[in-house]
Amino acid sequence: MSYERRRGYGGGFKPCPVETGKEYEVDITETSRQGEGIARIQGFVIFVANAKPRDHVKIRITRIGRRAANAEIVK
């Protein structure tokens, strides 16, 4: 598995545990202020559109930022 190196995740240079375009299975644990579901992979925050807490979904990463990523649910 290759990792993208991102500054900011965990306060320094650490490998980002997700890659743009890859699919992952996650549990949604919270809801963001904007109403998106929040999942975590190795502590890295992922915002998932149209997801609710207690959902177990397969997602595709659409964007990776310094501290979080965005994803969509794979149908």
GIFEN-V150619 format. One line per field, one symbol per residue. ss: DSSP state (2 for helix, 1 for strand, 0 for the rest). psi: psi as a letter, one per 30 degrees, with the letter a starting at -180 (. if undefined). burial: + if it has 9 or more other ideal C-beta (glycine too) atoms within 8 Angstrom, else -. A space follows every 50 residues. Layout:
ss=???
psi=???
burial=???
//
This chain:
ss=00011110222011110000001111100110000011111001111100 0000011111111100011111100
psi=klkkkkkejggajlkkglkkflklklkkflklfgglkklkjhfkkkkjkh llkfkjlklkkfkkaefllkllkk.
burial=---+-+--+------+-+++---+-+-+---+---++++++--++++++- +---+-+-+++--+---++++++--
//
